[in-house]
Amino acid sequence: MARILIAGCGDLGTALGQNLHAAGHDVWGLKRQPADLPPTIHPLAADLTDPATLDRLPTALDSVIYSAAAANFTEVAYRAAYVSGVSHLLQALRAGGQQPQRLLFVSSTSVYAQHQGEWVDENTPATADGFSGRCLREGEQLIWDSPWPAVAVRFGGIYGPGRTRLIDSIRNGSATRPTGAPIYTNRIHRDDCARVLHHLLDLPDPQSLYIGVDDEPAPLDEVLCWLATQLGVPNPPAAPLAPLKPGATRNETAARLRASKRCRNARLRTSGFQFRYPSYREGYQTLLAAESITRNSGHD
Ligand SMILES: NC(=O)c1ccc[n+]([C@@H]2O[C@H](COP(=O)([O-])OP(=O)(O)OC[C@H]3O[C@@H](n4cnc5c(N)ncnc54)[C@H](OP(=O)(O)O)[C@@H]3O)[C@@H](O)[C@H]2O)c1
């Protein structure tokens, strides 16, 4: 049984924590408001931006996963979540004399600057020059420079339970199909993200970097039309890609920054990982089926 800390234990961290608990591990979830964690994860109230709150970490940790998210799409929030928070946590681990065998850092494919449909993999230089890409790369470098074996995972757009932005946009008629060159999107189902992190914790000799996306970078208009067919509604109208509206959410803005490139998952595949949802079709089909069961059983 390993002792595992998930720092920034939100949606993804909780899914991972539950899998790790089911595999027999002892799991702590660190966040500012830990009351919403399930009973399988020990709650640890702390603020990664405030080092004074990090002096009571569980002892003798075997692994640490960093999965905190920025509160909004500003440089201040990104620096707090992906740079200062990482630095404070590493300092607390050092101060506590901890010797974890593995650190994992949850990063994003938005570190890549490509946006014309190019293929990218772990050997492609990550040169996105916006603050989000820069902060994520700094966070990755901090864990790689730490005294412990460290792995960063660059996930594409995460979808899954409660993350139904595309489905909702088709239902409410706000979706449009972008015209012009295909806009490639790279996705991964939330449950596969948790499984990737679990796999990388168990892998005997991992590399320091993995891209975490499913098998199929897909043009946005193809995904929208496929979803419209599943929902039995007309395809969304075609329109030029509109600029982001002021006040766009963190996720909308980050999604725009992640397009349009095609991310290769060969390194993850070669390491032995098998997707439960190898493309958006399997993943969204499961989400839509779960919605329909909920509706038919009278819940909203
Ligand atoms: N959404 C995507 O499509 C996508 C794509 C690629 C990568 N990612 C990355 O995936 C990671 C996990 O995402 P997620 O969806 O699980 O996010 P999430 O549900 O928002 O979880 C993040 C957690 O971090 C905690 N947190 C934030 N600031 C903190 C602080 N200062 N101290 C302690 N805890 C803090 C929050 O809990 P409290 O508020 O209680 O502190 C929250 O529960 C993030 O790093 C994100 O950038 C996301």
The ligand as a MOL file (V3000), in Angstrom:
LIG
                    3D

  0  0  0     0  0            999 V3000
M  V30 BEGIN CTAB
M  V30 COUNTS 48 52 0 0 0
M  V30 BEGIN ATOM
M  V30 1 N -10.0630 21.3080 -18.3350 0
M  V30 2 C -9.2910 20.8270 -19.3000 0
M  V30 3 O -9.7410 20.5780 -20.4060 0
M  V30 4 C -7.8200 20.5720 -18.9960 0
M  V30 5 C -6.9680 20.2250 -20.0380 0
M  V30 6 C -5.6300 19.9470 -19.7560 0
M  V30 7 C -5.1810 20.0380 -18.4570 0
M  V30 8 N -6.0240 20.4060 -17.4510 0 CHG=1
M  V30 9 C -5.4990 20.4820 -16.0880 0
M  V30 10 O -6.0450 19.4510 -15.2950 0
M  V30 11 C -5.8420 19.7950 -13.9230 0
M  V30 12 C -7.0260 19.3700 -13.0790 0
M  V30 13 O -8.1730 19.8980 -13.6010 0
M  V30 14 P -9.5860 19.6410 -12.8930 0
M  V30 15 O -10.5790 19.6440 -13.9670 0
M  V30 16 O -9.5340 18.5170 -11.9320 0 CHG=-1
M  V30 17 O -9.7450 21.0170 -12.1240 0
M  V30 18 P -10.6710 21.3240 -10.8730 0
M  V30 19 O -11.8210 20.3900 -10.7890 0
M  V30 20 O -10.9420 22.7890 -10.9240 0
M  V30 21 O -9.7070 20.9720 -9.6540 0
M  V30 22 C -8.6190 21.7540 -9.2760 0
M  V30 23 C -8.5980 21.7900 -7.7690 0
M  V30 24 O -7.4860 22.5950 -7.3630 0
M  V30 25 C -7.8120 23.1020 -6.0940 0
M  V30 26 N -7.0220 24.3030 -5.9270 0
M  V30 27 C -7.0140 25.3980 -6.7060 0
M  V30 28 N -6.2030 26.3290 -6.1690 0
M  V30 29 C -5.6950 25.7740 -5.0330 0
M  V30 30 C -4.8170 26.2550 -4.0170 0
M  V30 31 N -4.3120 27.4890 -4.0620 0
M  V30 32 N -4.5060 25.4400 -2.9900 0
M  V30 33 C -5.0300 24.1880 -2.9260 0
M  V30 34 N -5.8720 23.6840 -3.8490 0
M  V30 35 C -6.2070 24.4880 -4.8810 0
M  V30 36 C -9.3070 23.4250 -6.1360 0
M  V30 37 O -9.9250 23.1580 -4.8800 0
M  V30 38 P -10.1910 24.3270 -3.7860 0
M  V30 39 O -10.8810 25.4420 -4.5190 0
M  V30 40 O -10.9980 23.6550 -2.7040 0
M  V30 41 O -8.8320 24.7250 -3.3110 0
M  V30 42 C -9.8340 22.4190 -7.1610 0
M  V30 43 O -10.6040 21.4160 -6.5460 0
M  V30 44 C -5.5140 21.2750 -13.9100 0
M  V30 45 O -4.1260 21.4100 -13.7110 0
M  V30 46 C -5.8620 21.7170 -15.2900 0
M  V30 47 O -5.0800 22.8090 -15.7290 0
M  V30 48 C -7.3350 20.6640 -17.6950 0
M  V30 END ATOM
M  V30 BEGIN BOND
M  V30 1 1 1 2
M  V30 2 2 2 3
M  V30 3 1 2 4
M  V30 4 1 4 5
M  V30 5 2 4 48
M  V30 6 2 5 6
M  V30 7 1 6 7
M  V30 8 2 7 8
M  V30 9 1 8 9
M  V30 10 1 8 48
M  V30 11 1 9 10
M  V30 12 1 9 46
M  V30 13 1 10 11
M  V30 14 1 11 12
M  V30 15 1 11 44
M  V30 16 1 12 13
M  V30 17 1 13 14
M  V30 18 2 14 15
M  V30 19 1 14 16
M  V30 20 1 14 17
M  V30 21 1 17 18
M  V30 22 2 18 19
M  V30 23 1 18 20
M  V30 24 1 18 21
M  V30 25 1 21 22
M  V30 26 1 22 23
M  V30 27 1 23 24
M  V30 28 1 23 42
M  V30 29 1 24 25
M  V30 30 1 25 26
M  V30 31 1 25 36
M  V30 32 1 26 27
M  V30 33 1 26 35
M  V30 34 2 27 28
M  V30 35 1 28 29
M  V30 36 1 29 30
M  V30 37 2 29 35
M  V30 38 1 30 31
M  V30 39 2 30 32
M  V30 40 1 32 33
M  V30 41 2 33 34
M  V30 42 1 34 35
M  V30 43 1 36 37
M  V30 44 1 36 42
M  V30 45 1 37 38
M  V30 46 2 38 39
M  V30 47 1 38 40
M  V30 48 1 38 41
M  V30 49 1 42 43
M  V30 50 1 44 45
M  V30 51 1 44 46
M  V30 52 1 46 47
M  V30 END BOND
M  V30 END CTAB
M  END
